[in-house]
Amino acid sequence: MQATKDDIKDLDGIPEMFHKLKYSYEKLTATQRDCFLYCTLFPEYGSINRDQLVDYWMAQDLIPQDPNKGHWIIRSLVSACLLESCGSDLEVKMHHIIRQLGLSLTVQQNIIVKVGMSLEKAPPHREWRTAIMISLMSNDIKDLDMSPECKDLVTLLVQNNPNLDRLSQTFFQSMHCLKVLDLSHTNITALPLCSTLAKLKYLNLSHTLIERLPADFWMLKNLRHLDLSVTKALKETFDNCSKLYKLRVFNIFRSNYGIRDVNDLNIDSLTELKFLGITIYAEDVLKKLTKTHPLAKSTQRLSLMHCEQMQLIQISDFTHMVQLRELYVESCLDLIELIADLDKQKASCLQVLTLAKLPALQTILIGYSPHHFRNLREITISHCQRLNDITWVLKLEALEKLSIHHCHELEQVVHETANKVDNMSRKLSRAMFRDVGEIMVCLKNNKYMVNGTVHHVDFPKLRFLVLTALPKLAEICCPRDFPSLEIIRVEGCPLLKTLPVGQMHECPKLKQICGSYEWWERLEWNGREIMENKYFIPIQDEG
């Protein structure tokens, strides 16, 4: 059972800690305090996306319309020990004791936080009447068939209620002050009439089953942030998004509503647009958008789907998309080759790449550094049946997460000779034990120096390795040090009998090795029992 606020305050030493934390809180500016209390709206023990947090703050007018100001406040809260950095610089978290301090203060602010409580029904009407902010995220609420009186409500967070499929047609009728509304990751299929939401600035409908926007949607004249990403049932937008002239963020990335001609988008009137996420269904549209269209500069997330007869993707063709951070290529059945060639100009911003359902894809070529993938942090490769070599991942010095699923021809993640790795390891080991005056070892910028020769450290930032349904996979790579690796997860890889980690190699941050008991028992290595006690987490292998 989860401890209550009073339970925690009664524990030994906690009152003194609360006193110190409250002192830190009182030293904050009024803006910093408001931003800190906003963090209590998120689930306990969960991480908080920094960009999303800043978007919320800007929409509620806690800070100016300047993301840099928001990120500065996050850093200040981290410095004050009221927030904690996560392994990735994309997220922060709040210690549960500090969160309890925040929750003890929210009562005075008319903030209702009922997060992760397995609620099946929304709070009663009386609790809505004086609320300024309400967070109901991560529950089991099935419907919001109500018309709450909440004239002061400014923020309503209902995301991650997977059973929620309906809102009453009059649900918004008294929400005249609402500025932030998040209904993402629910099963809603329609949005009620929303003309009363005249002050709404942030609306997130991503990962829902919504089919179309209401006819009066164009009346949301103050809307600045609209997220319709991964709305796989969305059929149309009635072109009323083109009338939302204050939109700074418009995201239809991986939406069913994609464009087959540049003119289909019809949002040239959005002169304030800073972030565009789009889905494209034709190669000629891609060529127009990357070469001549003014929206290219705003495009940060791009999904290519069902682009018939497209056989080649060359990343240098995306240079006009100077802010492109995520590329998702799916169901382009004729795609054979992807080339990340030499980046001679400004470094590519691309950080996330997904290649999914590409049955003809055989080759991925990456040039020598600096190349267009040098800033990639995350790669997912799924259902690419002809792809059998991804040794090129060794060139990705920024890579933090590598996920490979349902690639039936893949036998090794990295093709390499054991002698090469062993020789390099022995040289490094000898150097470390020699006299410092004779040999210098430098672990800087993902490189080390031995006898005057510079060597690159492979996978210097890799934190997560996920391998699923790879029936021919027999080896990941040769054993080596993994300075940042935290989690290995293996499912449905019956031929994989070795792991590239062990007592002879450094994995100082390793926390978990996840897999089935049957797979773990088949592993062939020394020290398996020791590794099991320290790291093994059993999971149900679905094959």
C-alpha positions as CSV (number, residue, x, y, z in Angstrom):
1,M,0.0,0.0,0.0
2,Q,1.3,3.5,-0.9
3,A,2.2,5.6,2.1
4,T,0.2,8.8,2.6
5,K,1.6,12.2,3.1
6,D,1.1,11.9,6.9
7,D,2.6,8.4,7.0
8,I,5.8,9.7,5.4
9,K,6.0,12.8,7.6
10,D,5.9,10.5,10.7
11,L,9.0,8.5,9.7
12,D,12.2,9.1,11.5
13,G,14.2,12.0,10.2
14,I,11.5,13.1,7.7
15,P,10.3,16.2,9.6
16,E,13.8,17.6,9.5
17,M,14.1,16.8,5.8
18,F,10.7,18.5,5.1
19,H,11.9,21.6,7.0
20,K,15.0,21.8,4.8
21,L,13.1,21.2,1.6
22,K,10.5,23.8,2.6
23,Y,13.4,26.3,3.2
24,S,14.7,25.5,-0.3
25,Y,11.2,26.0,-1.7
26,E,10.7,29.3,0.0
27,K,14.0,30.6,-1.4
28,L,12.6,30.2,-4.9
29,T,11.0,33.1,-6.9
30,A,7.2,33.0,-7.3
31,T,7.6,31.7,-10.9
32,Q,9.9,28.9,-9.8
33,R,7.5,27.9,-7.0
34,D,4.6,27.7,-9.5
35,C,6.7,25.7,-11.9
36,F,7.8,23.3,-9.1
37,L,4.2,22.7,-7.9
38,Y,3.2,21.9,-11.5
39,C,5.7,18.9,-11.3
40,T,3.5,17.3,-8.7
41,L,0.8,16.7,-11.3
42,F,2.9,13.8,-12.7
43,P,3.0,10.2,-11.5
44,E,5.2,9.3,-8.5
45,Y,8.5,7.7,-9.5
46,G,7.9,8.5,-13.1
47,S,10.1,10.7,-15.3
48,I,8.9,14.0,-16.8
49,N,9.8,15.1,-20.3
50,R,11.5,18.4,-20.1
51,D,10.0,19.8,-23.4
52,Q,6.5,18.8,-22.5
53,L,6.9,20.4,-19.1
54,V,8.0,23.7,-20.6
55,D,5.1,23.5,-23.1
56,Y,2.7,23.2,-20.2
57,W,4.3,26.2,-18.4
58,M,4.2,28.4,-21.4
59,A,0.5,27.5,-22.2
60,Q,-0.5,28.3,-18.6
61,D,1.5,31.6,-18.8
62,L,3.7,30.7,-15.9
63,I,6.6,31.7,-18.1
64,P,7.0,33.8,-21.3
65,Q,6.8,32.1,-24.7
66,D,10.4,31.3,-24.6
67,P,11.5,27.6,-24.2
68,N,15.0,28.7,-23.1
69,K,13.4,30.4,-20.0
70,G,11.6,27.2,-19.2
71,H,14.7,25.0,-19.5
72,W,16.6,27.6,-17.3
73,I,14.0,27.1,-14.6
74,I,14.3,23.3,-14.8
75,R,18.1,23.7,-14.3
76,S,17.5,26.0,-11.3
77,L,15.1,23.4,-9.7
78,V,17.7,20.7,-10.3
79,S,20.4,22.9,-8.7
80,A,18.0,23.4,-5.7
81,C,17.7,19.6,-5.4
82,L,13.9,19.9,-6.0
83,L,14.2,18.0,-9.3
84,E,16.7,15.3,-10.3
85,S,18.3,14.7,-13.7
86,C,17.6,11.4,-15.3
87,G,20.2,9.3,-17.3
88,S,19.0,11.2,-20.4
89,D,19.1,15.0,-20.6
90,L,15.6,14.9,-22.1
91,E,13.9,14.1,-18.8
92,V,13.8,14.9,-15.1
93,K,12.2,13.3,-12.1
94,M,11.0,14.2,-8.7
95,H,12.0,12.3,-5.6
96,H,9.0,10.9,-3.9
97,I,9.8,12.7,-0.6
98,I,10.1,16.0,-2.4
99,R,6.8,15.2,-4.2
100,Q,5.1,14.8,-0.9
101,L,6.3,18.2,0.1
102,G,4.8,19.6,-3.1
103,L,1.5,17.8,-2.6
104,S,1.2,19.2,0.9
105,L,1.4,22.7,-0.6
106,T,-1.0,22.0,-3.5
107,V,-4.0,21.8,-1.1
108,Q,-3.7,25.5,-0.4
109,Q,-3.6,26.2,-4.2
110,N,-6.8,24.3,-5.2
111,I,-4.9,21.7,-7.1
112,I,-6.3,18.2,-7.3
113,V,-3.8,15.4,-7.9
114,K,-5.2,11.9,-8.3
115,V,-2.6,10.2,-10.4
116,G,-2.0,6.4,-10.7
117,M,-4.8,5.5,-8.2
118,S,-6.6,3.0,-10.4
119,L,-9.7,5.3,-10.5
120,E,-12.5,4.1,-12.6
121,K,-14.6,7.2,-12.2
122,A,-13.8,10.9,-12.3
123,P,-13.9,12.8,-9.0
124,P,-17.3,14.1,-7.9
125,H,-18.7,17.4,-9.1
126,R,-17.9,19.2,-5.8
127,E,-14.2,18.7,-6.2
128,W,-14.2,20.4,-9.6
129,R,-15.9,23.6,-8.5
130,T,-12.9,25.5,-7.0
131,A,-10.1,23.6,-8.8
132,I,-7.5,25.5,-10.7
133,M,-5.5,22.5,-11.9
134,I,-6.6,18.8,-12.0
135,S,-4.5,15.8,-12.9
136,L,-6.2,12.5,-13.4
137,M,-3.5,10.9,-15.5
138,S,-2.6,7.2,-15.4
139,N,-5.9,5.8,-14.1
140,D,-8.7,3.5,-15.4
141,I,-11.4,6.1,-15.9
142,K,-13.9,4.8,-18.5
143,D,-15.8,7.9,-19.4
144,L,-16.3,11.6,-18.5
145,D,-20.1,11.6,-18.9
146,M,-20.5,14.8,-16.9
147,S,-20.8,18.6,-17.1
148,P,-18.6,19.8,-14.3
149,E,-18.8,23.4,-13.0
150,C,-15.2,24.5,-13.0
151,K,-15.1,28.2,-14.1
152,D,-11.6,28.6,-12.6
153,L,-10.0,25.5,-14.1
154,V,-6.8,26.3,-16.1
155,T,-5.1,22.9,-16.5
156,L,-6.7,19.4,-17.0
157,L,-4.5,16.4,-17.5
158,V,-6.3,13.1,-18.3
159,Q,-3.7,11.3,-20.4
160,N,-2.9,7.6,-20.0
161,N,-6.4,6.5,-19.2
162,P,-6.5,3.7,-21.8
163,N,-10.2,2.8,-21.1
164,L,-11.5,6.4,-21.5
165,D,-13.6,6.4,-24.7
166,R,-16.2,9.1,-24.2
167,L,-16.7,12.7,-23.1
168,S,-20.2,14.2,-22.7
169,Q,-21.2,16.7,-25.4
170,T,-21.4,19.4,-22.6
171,F,-18.2,18.4,-20.8
172,F,-16.5,21.7,-21.7
173,Q,-19.4,24.0,-21.3
174,S,-18.1,25.8,-18.1
175,M,-14.4,25.6,-18.8
176,H,-14.0,29.2,-20.0
177,C,-10.6,29.6,-18.4
178,L,-9.0,26.3,-19.6
179,K,-5.6,26.8,-21.2
180,V,-4.0,23.3,-21.0
181,L,-5.9,20.1,-22.0
182,D,-4.2,16.7,-22.4
183,L,-6.3,13.8,-23.5
184,S,-3.5,11.8,-25.1
185,H,-3.2,8.0,-24.8
186,T,-6.9,7.5,-24.4
187,N,-9.5,5.7,-26.5
188,I,-11.7,8.7,-27.3
189,T,-13.1,8.8,-30.9
190,A,-14.5,12.3,-30.9
191,L,-14.1,15.7,-29.2
192,P,-17.2,17.5,-27.9
193,L,-18.1,20.9,-29.2
194,C,-15.4,23.2,-27.9
195,S,-16.3,26.8,-28.7
196,T,-16.3,27.6,-25.0
197,L,-12.5,26.9,-24.9
198,A,-11.7,30.3,-26.1
199,K,-8.6,30.6,-23.9
200,L,-7.2,27.1,-24.7
201,K,-3.5,27.3,-25.7
202,Y,-2.4,23.7,-25.5
203,L,-4.3,20.6,-26.8
204,N,-2.9,17.1,-26.9
205,L,-4.9,14.5,-28.7
206,S,-2.0,12.2,-29.7
207,H,-2.4,8.4,-29.5
208,T,-6.2,8.6,-29.5
209,L,-8.8,7.1,-31.9
210,I,-10.3,10.5,-32.8
211,E,-11.6,10.5,-36.4
212,R,-12.2,14.2,-37.0
213,L,-12.2,17.5,-35.3
214,P,-15.5,19.2,-34.3
215,A,-16.9,21.7,-36.8
216,D,-16.3,24.6,-34.3
217,F,-12.7,23.8,-33.8
218,W,-11.6,26.9,-35.8
219,M,-12.9,29.0,-32.9
220,L,-9.9,28.1,-30.7
221,K,-8.2,31.3,-31.8
222,N,-5.7,31.3,-29.0
223,L,-4.5,27.7,-29.6
224,R,-0.7,27.6,-29.9
225,H,0.1,23.9,-29.5
226,L,-1.9,21.2,-31.3
227,D,-0.7,17.6,-31.1
228,L,-2.5,15.1,-33.3
229,S,0.4,12.7,-33.7
230,V,-0.3,8.9,-34.0
231,T,-4.0,9.5,-34.5
232,K,-4.4,6.5,-36.7
233,A,-8.2,7.0,-37.3
234,L,-8.0,10.7,-38.2
235,K,-9.7,11.2,-41.5
236,E,-9.7,15.0,-42.0
237,T,-9.3,18.3,-40.2
238,F,-11.9,20.3,-42.2
239,D,-9.0,22.6,-43.0
240,N,-10.0,24.5,-39.9
241,C,-6.5,24.2,-38.5
242,S,-5.4,26.7,-41.2
243,K,-7.5,29.3,-39.3
244,L,-5.6,28.9,-36.1
245,Y,-3.2,31.7,-36.8
246,K,-1.4,31.6,-33.4
247,L,-0.3,28.0,-33.8
248,R,3.4,27.5,-33.0
249,V,3.3,23.7,-32.8
250,F,1.3,21.6,-35.3
251,N,2.0,17.9,-35.1
252,I,0.3,15.3,-37.3
253,F,3.4,13.0,-37.3
254,R,2.4,9.4,-37.9
255,S,-1.2,10.4,-38.2
256,N,-3.6,8.7,-40.7
257,Y,-4.2,12.2,-42.0
258,G,-1.2,12.6,-44.2
259,I,-0.5,14.6,-47.4
260,R,-0.3,13.3,-50.9
261,D,0.4,16.8,-52.3
262,V,2.1,19.7,-50.7
263,N,-1.0,21.9,-51.2
264,D,-3.1,19.4,-49.2
265,L,-1.5,20.7,-46.0
266,N,-3.0,24.2,-46.6
267,I,-1.3,25.8,-43.6
268,D,0.8,28.5,-45.3
269,S,-1.2,31.0,-43.3
270,L,0.4,29.8,-40.0
271,T,3.1,32.4,-39.9
272,E,3.9,31.8,-36.2
273,L,4.6,28.1,-36.8
274,K,7.9,26.9,-35.2
275,F,7.4,23.1,-35.0
276,L,5.8,21.0,-37.7
277,G,5.3,17.2,-37.6
278,I,3.9,15.7,-40.7
279,T,3.1,12.4,-42.5
280,I,3.9,12.1,-46.2
281,Y,2.5,9.5,-48.6
282,A,4.3,10.2,-51.8
283,E,7.9,10.7,-52.9
284,D,7.3,13.7,-55.1
285,V,5.7,15.5,-52.1
286,L,8.9,14.8,-50.2
287,K,11.0,16.3,-53.0
288,K,8.9,19.4,-53.1
289,L,9.0,19.9,-49.4
290,T,12.7,19.4,-48.9
291,K,13.7,21.6,-51.9
292,T,11.4,24.6,-52.2
293,H,8.6,24.7,-49.6
294,P,8.9,27.3,-46.8
295,L,7.5,24.7,-44.3
296,A,10.7,22.7,-44.6
297,K,12.4,25.0,-42.0
298,S,9.6,24.2,-39.4
299,T,9.6,20.4,-40.0
300,Q,11.0,18.6,-36.9
301,R,9.3,15.3,-37.1
302,L,8.7,13.5,-40.5
303,S,7.0,10.3,-41.3
304,L,7.2,8.6,-44.7
305,M,4.5,6.0,-45.2
306,H,3.4,4.0,-48.3
307,C,5.6,6.0,-50.6
308,E,5.3,3.7,-53.7
309,Q,8.3,3.2,-56.0
310,M,10.6,5.0,-53.6
311,Q,13.8,2.8,-53.7
312,L,16.4,5.1,-52.2
313,I,16.5,7.6,-49.3
314,Q,19.6,9.8,-49.1
315,I,19.7,11.8,-45.9
316,S,21.6,14.7,-47.6
317,D,18.3,15.4,-49.5
318,F,16.8,16.6,-46.2
319,T,19.3,19.4,-45.6
320,H,16.6,22.1,-46.1
321,M,14.9,20.6,-43.1
322,V,17.4,22.2,-40.8
323,Q,15.5,21.3,-37.6
324,L,14.6,17.7,-38.5
325,R,15.0,15.6,-35.3
326,E,12.9,12.5,-36.0
327,L,12.5,10.4,-39.1
328,Y,10.0,7.5,-39.2
329,V,10.0,5.4,-42.4
330,E,7.2,2.8,-42.5
331,S,5.6,0.5,-45.1
332,C,7.6,1.9,-48.1
333,L,7.6,-1.5,-49.8
334,D,10.0,-0.7,-52.6
335,L,12.7,0.9,-50.4
336,I,16.0,-0.9,-51.0
337,E,18.7,1.5,-49.7
338,L,19.3,4.2,-47.1
339,I,22.4,6.4,-47.3
340,A,23.7,8.7,-44.5
341,D,26.5,10.2,-46.5
342,L,29.2,12.7,-45.5
343,D,27.9,15.8,-43.8
344,K,30.1,18.6,-45.2
345,Q,28.0,21.4,-44.0
346,K,26.1,22.0,-40.8
347,A,25.7,19.0,-38.5
348,S,22.4,17.2,-38.9
349,C,19.9,17.5,-36.0
350,L,18.5,14.1,-36.6
351,Q,18.2,12.2,-33.2
352,V,15.6,9.5,-33.7
353,L,15.3,7.1,-36.6
354,T,12.7,4.3,-37.0
355,L,12.7,1.9,-39.9
356,A,9.6,-0.3,-39.8
357,K,7.9,-2.7,-42.2
358,L,10.4,-2.3,-45.0
359,P,10.5,-5.8,-46.6
360,A,12.9,-4.8,-49.5
361,L,15.4,-2.9,-47.4
362,Q,18.9,-4.5,-47.8
363,T,21.5,-1.8,-47.4
364,I,22.2,1.0,-45.0
365,L,25.4,3.0,-45.8
366,I,27.0,5.4,-43.4
367,G,29.9,7.5,-44.5
368,Y,33.0,8.4,-42.5
369,S,32.5,11.1,-39.8
370,P,31.2,13.7,-39.9
371,H,28.1,12.0,-41.3
372,H,24.4,12.7,-41.1
373,F,23.8,10.2,-38.3
374,R,26.4,11.5,-36.0
375,N,23.8,12.9,-33.5
376,L,21.5,9.9,-33.6
377,R,20.4,9.0,-30.1
378,E,17.8,6.3,-30.8
379,I,17.3,3.7,-33.5
380,T,14.4,1.3,-33.9
381,I,14.5,-1.3,-36.7
382,S,11.4,-3.5,-37.1
383,H,10.1,-6.0,-39.6
384,C,13.0,-5.4,-42.1
385,Q,13.2,-9.0,-43.2
386,R,16.1,-8.7,-45.7
387,L,18.3,-6.6,-43.6
388,N,21.2,-8.8,-42.3
389,D,24.0,-6.4,-41.4
390,I,23.8,-3.4,-39.1
391,T,27.5,-3.2,-38.2
392,W,27.3,0.5,-39.0
393,V,25.9,1.2,-35.6
394,L,29.5,1.2,-34.4
395,K,29.9,4.5,-36.1
396,L,27.1,6.2,-34.0
397,E,28.9,7.8,-31.1
398,A,25.8,9.5,-29.7
399,L,23.6,6.3,-29.7
400,E,21.7,5.8,-26.5
401,K,19.0,3.2,-27.4
402,L,19.1,0.4,-30.0
403,S,15.9,-1.6,-30.6
404,I,15.7,-4.4,-33.1
405,H,12.5,-6.4,-33.7
406,H,11.3,-9.1,-36.1
407,C,14.3,-9.0,-38.5
408,H,14.4,-12.6,-39.4
409,E,17.7,-12.7,-41.4
410,L,19.8,-10.9,-38.8
411,E,22.4,-13.3,-37.4
412,Q,24.7,-10.8,-35.7
413,V,24.1,-7.2,-34.6
414,V,27.8,-6.4,-35.3
415,H,30.0,-8.4,-37.6
416,E,33.5,-8.3,-36.3
417,T,36.5,-10.5,-35.5
418,A,37.1,-11.5,-31.9
419,N,40.9,-11.0,-32.4
420,K,40.5,-7.3,-33.2
421,V,38.5,-6.6,-30.0
422,D,40.7,-8.8,-27.8
423,N,43.9,-7.2,-29.1
424,M,42.5,-3.7,-28.4
425,S,41.4,-4.8,-24.9
426,R,44.8,-6.2,-24.1
427,K,46.6,-3.0,-25.3
428,L,44.3,-0.9,-23.2
429,S,44.8,-3.1,-20.1
430,R,48.6,-3.1,-20.4
431,A,48.6,0.6,-20.8
432,M,46.5,1.1,-17.7
433,F,49.0,-0.8,-15.5
434,R,52.2,0.7,-16.8
435,D,54.0,3.7,-15.3
436,V,51.9,6.8,-15.9
437,G,55.0,8.7,-17.0
438,E,55.6,6.1,-19.8
439,I,52.1,5.6,-21.1
440,M,49.1,8.0,-21.1
441,V,45.6,6.7,-21.4
442,C,43.0,9.3,-22.3
443,L,39.3,8.6,-22.0
444,K,38.0,11.8,-23.5
445,N,35.5,12.5,-26.3
446,N,34.8,8.8,-26.7
447,K,38.5,8.1,-27.5
448,Y,41.5,6.6,-25.7
449,M,45.2,6.9,-26.5
450,V,47.7,4.0,-26.3
451,N,51.3,4.5,-27.3
452,G,50.4,7.6,-29.2
453,T,47.6,5.9,-31.2
454,V,44.0,7.2,-30.9
455,H,41.3,4.5,-30.7
456,H,37.5,5.1,-30.6
457,V,35.4,3.6,-27.8
458,D,32.6,1.6,-29.3
459,F,29.0,2.3,-28.0
460,P,30.2,5.0,-25.6
461,K,26.7,6.3,-24.7
462,L,24.5,3.2,-25.3
463,R,22.1,2.8,-22.4
464,F,19.4,0.5,-23.7
465,L,19.6,-2.6,-25.9
466,V,16.4,-4.3,-26.9
467,L,16.2,-7.4,-29.1
468,T,12.9,-9.0,-29.9
469,A,11.8,-11.9,-32.2
470,L,15.1,-12.4,-34.0
471,P,15.0,-16.2,-34.8
472,K,18.5,-16.3,-36.4
473,L,20.4,-14.0,-34.0
474,A,23.4,-16.0,-32.6
475,E,25.6,-13.1,-31.4
476,I,25.3,-9.5,-30.5
477,C,29.0,-8.5,-30.8
478,C,32.3,-9.4,-29.3
479,P,32.7,-8.9,-25.6
480,R,33.8,-5.3,-24.7
481,D,33.4,-2.5,-22.2
482,F,30.0,-0.7,-22.2
483,P,30.6,2.5,-20.2
484,S,26.9,3.6,-20.2
485,L,24.9,0.4,-20.7
486,E,22.0,0.1,-18.2
487,I,19.5,-2.4,-19.6
488,I,19.6,-5.4,-21.9
489,R,16.2,-6.9,-22.9
490,V,16.0,-10.1,-25.0
491,E,12.8,-11.8,-26.1
492,G,12.3,-14.5,-28.8
493,C,16.0,-15.0,-29.7
494,P,16.4,-18.8,-29.2
495,L,19.9,-19.0,-30.8
496,L,21.4,-16.2,-28.7
497,K,23.6,-18.1,-26.1
498,T,26.1,-15.4,-25.3
499,L,26.1,-11.8,-24.1
500,P,29.0,-9.3,-24.7
501,V,29.2,-8.5,-21.0
502,G,30.7,-10.2,-18.0
503,Q,33.2,-10.1,-15.2
504,M,36.1,-9.4,-17.5
505,H,34.6,-6.2,-19.0
506,E,33.5,-2.9,-17.5
507,C,29.7,-2.2,-17.4
508,P,29.6,0.2,-14.4
509,K,26.0,1.3,-15.0
510,L,24.4,-2.0,-15.8
511,K,21.1,-2.4,-13.9
512,Q,19.1,-5.1,-15.6
513,I,19.3,-8.0,-18.0
514,C,15.7,-9.0,-18.9
515,G,14.7,-12.2,-20.5
516,S,12.9,-15.5,-19.9
517,Y,14.2,-18.1,-17.5
518,E,14.6,-20.6,-20.3
519,W,16.8,-18.2,-22.3
520,W,18.9,-17.4,-19.3
521,E,19.5,-21.0,-18.5
522,R,20.8,-21.6,-22.1
523,L,23.4,-18.8,-21.9
524,E,27.0,-20.1,-22.0
525,W,29.4,-17.9,-20.0
526,N,31.4,-17.9,-16.8
527,G,29.9,-16.1,-13.9
528,R,26.3,-16.5,-15.0
529,E,25.2,-17.2,-11.4
530,I,26.9,-14.0,-10.1
531,M,25.3,-12.0,-12.9
532,E,21.9,-13.6,-12.2
533,N,22.0,-12.4,-8.6
534,K,22.9,-8.9,-9.5
535,Y,21.1,-8.2,-12.8
536,F,18.7,-10.8,-14.1
537,I,15.0,-9.8,-14.3
538,P,12.7,-12.6,-15.5
539,I,10.0,-11.8,-18.1
540,Q,7.5,-13.8,-20.0
541,D,9.1,-14.6,-23.4
542,E,6.4,-14.2,-26.1
543,G,8.7,-15.6,-28.8
